[in-house]
Amino acid sequence: MNDSLPPNERGDRPSGANGALWGGLALLLIGAYFLAENLGLNIHLEFLENWWAIFILIPGVMILWRVFQAYRAEGSTTSRHWRNQLVMGLLMVFAAVVFLLNLSWSIFWPFLLIIGGLAFLFNATRQRDQ
């Protein structure tokens, strides 16, 4: 029954092997860092002062990866759902990078408006083409 539906409407999800691999690797690296700190090894990574932003970055990257996989599976057409997921992933990655690199929001907040505006324009042009 699912085979007769278009790929974007099947509800099939890719296997979680990739997510488990990256999630496991991230936990391994974070655990190794904290263990080294507890053992007295001074591993001070200045750019990771806001290390908690990694928990925003990882889901954002995973969302972008799923969007990329859906784009490859569906060809050049994407549903509104995947376009919205793309915007959400970009916003999450952008926010995480600003926090991780300790950048000033006063300089980079216009990028949030630009990403949102591009999303509206892309959805509007795709609706007109259909």
N, C-alpha and C positions, 0 to 999 in steps of 0.2 A: 504494500500500500504506500509506503514512504517513497518507493522508487519512482512512482509516477509524478511526484511533486518536484518542482524546481529545487535546485540545491539550497537556495536561500530560505526555503520554507519547510525543509525536512525536519529540522529540529535536531539533526545529528550533531554531536559535539565531537571535536577531535579528541583523541585519547589524551589522558592527563600525563603521559610519560614526560613530555617536554616540561610541563609546569612542575612536576615532581622533581625533575632533574635540576632545574634552575632554583627551585625553592630549597632543595637539599643543599645545593652548592652555596647558596646565600647563608643558610643557617650554619653550615660548616665554617665558612669564612668569618662570620660574626662571632661564633663561639671560639674560634681559634684566636681572634683578636682579644676578646675579653680574658681568655685563659692566659695569654701572654702578658696582658696588663696585670693580672692577679699574681703572676709569678715574678713580677718585678721587672720584666722587660719593658723598657720605655719605648713603646711604639706610638709616638704622637703624630697622628695624621691631621695636620691643621685644617685641611679642606673638609675633614669629617667632624668638625666641631658640632655640627647639627646632624649627627648620625641618624637620628630618628626619622629624618626625611627619606631615608632609604625605604621605609615602610610606605611611603607615598610613591616612590619611584618604581618599585618592583611591580605593584599592581598596574601602574600606568604603562610600563613596558609590556606586561603580559596582555593588556587590552590591545595595544598597538600590534602585537604579534598575532593575536586572534583576528584582528581586522585585516592584516596582511594575508593571513591564510584564507580568509573568506574571499578576499579580492582575487587571489590566485584561483580559487575553486570556481568562482562565478564568472571569471573573465573580467571584462572591463566594466561590467554593470555591478552596482552595489545597491543594496536596499537602504532605505532611510535609517533603519536600525544601525547598520554598520557605519554609515556616515556620522551618526550621532556618537557612536562608540569611538570613532576616530577623534572627534573633537574632545571627548572626555579624556581619552588617553593622552592627547597632546597637552591638555590643560594640566593633567596630573604630572606629567613629565616636566613640563615647564616650571610648575610650582616647586617640585622636588629639586630641580637644578638650582633655582634661585635660593632655596634654603641651604642646600648642600654647599654651594660655593659662597654662601653668605653675601649674596648680592643685594643691592638696595632695591626694595619694591618701588621706591619713588621714581626710579629710572625705567624699570621694566614693566610696570603695570599696563602701559598701552598695548603691549603684545597680547594681553588677555582680550582686549577689545578687538584687536586685529584678527585673532583666531576666531572669536565669536562672529565677527562680521563676515569672514570668509566662509564660515559654516552656513550662515544664513544665505549668502549669495549662491553657494554651491547647491544647497537644497532647493532654492528658488529656480535656478537654471535647470536642475534635473527634473523638477515637476513640470516645467514648461516643455521640456523635450519629450515627456511621456505622453 
